[in-house]
Amino acid sequence: MKLLVQVLALAILVGVAPQGGATTAARSLTLGAYTTPREAYGKAIIPAFQRYWKQKTGQEVRFQESYLGSGAQARAIVGGFEADVAALSLEADIDSLARAGLIQRDWRAGPSRGMVSRSVVVLAVRKGNPKAVRDWNDLRHAGLEVLTPNVRTSGGAKWNVCALYGAAMRGNNDTTAATALLSDVLRNVTVMDKGARESMINFEKGVGDVAITYENEVLVGRKSGETYEYVVPRATILIENPVAVVDKYADKHGNRDLAEAFVAYLATPEAQHAFAEYGLRPVDAGVAKEVGKQFPAVRDLFTIRDLGGWGQVDKTLFGPAGVYERAMAGAR
């Protein structure tokens, strides 16, 4: 990990323009993000922000972009990768930066509480759905090969587990039955990649029958010509993706104004439309209404708060003696 942090840290440019007043000198902003919105940021949002900032200030902005599984990215930033802005999969990973003293301000301030995009957990299947996968319970069938990332490195993996476990808990609150379902599904998992993107790349190579994943991962793949399909389970979880200025590093680089402007830009209709273009559900109500027809409805959509919030979930589901570890033991 130390080597990874050192390599990532080298991506930061040293010639940063001072704050306070427009200048034509180029500036640099480092984005540490999770893997799945790579196209949304790299192909649409960052170029649009660069044009916006140039028009507003006369400054060129160079971006240094790093994409890792959300948990791995959070640990890299805590370990010394000096990202000015963190765009991660789940709020627990942003909170880990705050606990490390890297974020000192209230990153949840604002109408969307620091969230800039949404998605849902779905089941990617082969064209025509030959295994007839319709809901979570179908993933426990003998012989089915399932892909989902590793919860130790991937925020997407945590969302997947929360979606499966939470769906099993809907209506009956039977923790024993929910743990048994999770264990049966984990028994069918053939590959646990380090991130959601890597998991889908394996699926695209022909590995596995089903991939538990973000809806936007499937939509990005289909946008690039992949022919797989996806199933929205009857009950699934609303994924909420946060972004925050990493105060310690942004201040160190003289980048607070630039970092705050970029984070604010992510809430604009232009950026929200860009997220939607690459399969992410907008947080802006107006944009969500405009693009709503491109996203299928979910019959029973729940949130992490229905499971007690990330503080509770990290203990009960992902703690040392939590549900996930018990389910994994049962799967073995």
Secondary structure, DSSP 8 states (H G I E B T S, - for coil): -HHHHHHHHTTS-S----SSS--SS-EEEEEEEESTTHHIIIIIIHHHHHHHHHHHHS--EEEEEEEE-HHHHHHHHHTT---SEEE-SSHHHHHHHHHTTS--S-TT-STTTTEEEEEEEEEEE-TT-TT---SGGGGGSTT--EE---TTT-HHHHHHHHHHHHHHHTTT--HHHHHHHHHHHHHTEEE--SSHHHHHHHHHTT--SEEEEEHHHHHHHHHTT---EEE--SEEEEEEEEEEE-HHHHHHTT-HHHHHHHHHHTTSHHHHHHHHHTT-EESSHHHHHHHGGGS---SEEE-GGGGTHHHHHHHHTTSTTSHHHHHHHHH-
